[in-house]
Amino acid sequence: MIPEDIQLIIDTAKESMNEAALYCKKQFSHIRAGKASPSILDNVKVNYYGSQTPLNQLANVNAPEARLLTVQPYDKSVLEDIEKAIMAAGLGLNPSNDGVMIRIPLPILSEERRKELVKKAKETAEEARISIRNVRRDANDEIKSTVQENSHPEDSRFEAEEVIQKHTDTFIKKIDEMLEKKEEEIMTV
């Protein structure tokens, strides 16, 4: 039986591991695969009246075709600023402005670019794994000190560490599966 104070540490650790997995999933959505996705532009910030504003707050972003994104600003006066921000974002995109909306044709990814994107996805996954392992280490340290401070039986410490390890394995497996799926998505022509 795991004491209540140690169970709280386990629950907190599980929550943190889940957040790392969700963050990894969100980062994967920003990595461009074969088809157009409005989430590619989520990190684009536009200089709007002196402040950096996320693009999705200034415009409607759509993917009407597999290789085309359209950006329709709510305020037409910000059209050129949006175009500049997209070019400056380092996404390798060339937007064209027709005075009403911005069209962004997505070039077909070369084999070299696909490999770069897979490498970026692997780095993102590794960061998430490291984050999860750090949570495990911190939780185990906290469990150890709690057992000593509150004179809990040593068995409860080992039981709690076992539960933490199971959560760690589960979330790392989840990240590996997401990475595998993203790699497949990127490499599909």
N, C-alpha and C positions, 0 to 999 in steps of 0.2 A: 504494500500500500504506500503510495507516494503522498507525503504530507502536503497540505494545502499551499503553503508558501513556496514549496518546490514546484508544485503543479502550475502555479502562476508564472514561474520562470520559464517552464516548458511552453506554456501557451503564448507568452510574449515572444519567445524564440521562434515558434512556429509562425506567428504573425509576421515577424521580420523576414523570415525565409520566403514567405508567400509574397511579400512586398518586393523582394529582390527578383523573384520569378516574374511578377507582373511588370516590373521595370524593364526586364530583359525583353519581354514580349512587346512592350511599347517601343523599345529601341529597334527591334526587328521590323516593326511596321514602318519605320522611317527609312529602312534600307530598300532601295528600289529593286524590284524583281522584274520579270518580263513585261508585266502590264501596268498601265497607269493606275495610280491610286492617289486620291487627294491628300492622304496622310504624308506623302513625300514632302509636302510644303508646310507641314505643321511647325517646323522650327524656324521658318522664315519670319523675320521681324522687319516691319516697315517703319521708316521715320515719318510719323504722322503728327504734324504740328508740334515738333520738338521732342516727342517721346517715342520710344521703340514699342510698337504695337504689333501683336501677333497678326499675321495675314488673315487668319480665319475670322478675326473680329472686324476686318475692313472689307471683306469680299466673300462671295460665294464661290467655292472651288468645286468643280465637277470633273468627272472623267467620262465624257460622252462616247469616247471610242477607246479601244485597247491601248493606243499609242498617242493619246491626246488628252491634255488637261486644259480646262478653261477656267479663267479667273474673272469673275464679274464683280467689280467693286460697287459698293453701295453709294459711294461718292466718286463721281467721274474725275474730279480734280486730283485724285490721288493715284490715277492710272500709271503715270510715269514713275512715281516713287515705288509703286509695287513692282513694276518691271525692273527697275534698278536693284531692288532688294532681292528679287529672284536670281538675277545675274550674279549678285555679290554673295549669295548664299553658298557658292561652291558646290552646286549640285550638277554642274555640267549641262545646264539647260539653257536654251536660247528662246526666250519668250518673244512673241511678236504682238504688237499693240495695234488694234484697228480703230482706236478712238472710242470704242464702246466696251470692249473686253480684251483680255489678253489670252492668246492661244499659245500653248506650250507643247510643241510636238516632241515626243520622247524618242530619242534615237534608239535604234536597235543596239543592244549591248554587244560589244565585241567579247571574244573569249577572254581576253586579258582583263577587261573591265569586270566581267562576271567573277573571275578569280579574285580580283581585288575586293569585290563585294562579299564574297564568301569569307575571305580573310577578315574583313571587318565584322561580319556576323560571328565568326569564331572568337574574335577578341571580346565582343560584347558578351557572349556566352561565358567566356572565361572570367570576366569581371563579375558576372552574377554568381558563378560558382565560388569565387574567392569570397564574395560578400556572404554567401551562405555558410561557408566554412568559418568565417570570422564570427558569425552569429553563434555557431556551434561552440567555438572556443570560449567566447564570452559567457554563454549560458552554462557551460561546464564549470568554468571558474566560479561563477556566481553560485551554482549548486554546491560546489565544494565548500565555499565559505559559509553558506547558509547551514549546511549540515554541521559544520564545526561550531558555529555560533549558537545554534538552537539545540544542540545535542541530539540530533536525529540519528537513527541507526545508520550505519555505514551502507547497509543493503539498499536503503532508499536512494542513496547517492548513485549506486551502480545501476539501479533500475531506471532512475531519471536520465542518466547519461545514455542508457540504451535507447530510451524513447527519443531523446534528442538525436541520436545517430540515425534512427529510423526515419525521422523527419528530414534530416540532412540528405539521406540517400534518396528519399522520395522526390524532394525538390530538385536535386541534381539530375535525377533521371528525367524529370519534367523538362528541365532546361536542355538536356541532351536531345530529347525528342523534338522540342521546338527548333533547335539548331538544325537537326537533320531535315525537318520539313522545310525550313527556310533555305537551306543549301539546295535542296531539290527544286524549290521554286525559282531560285536565282539561276541555276544551271539549265533549266528547261528553256529551250529556244522557242 
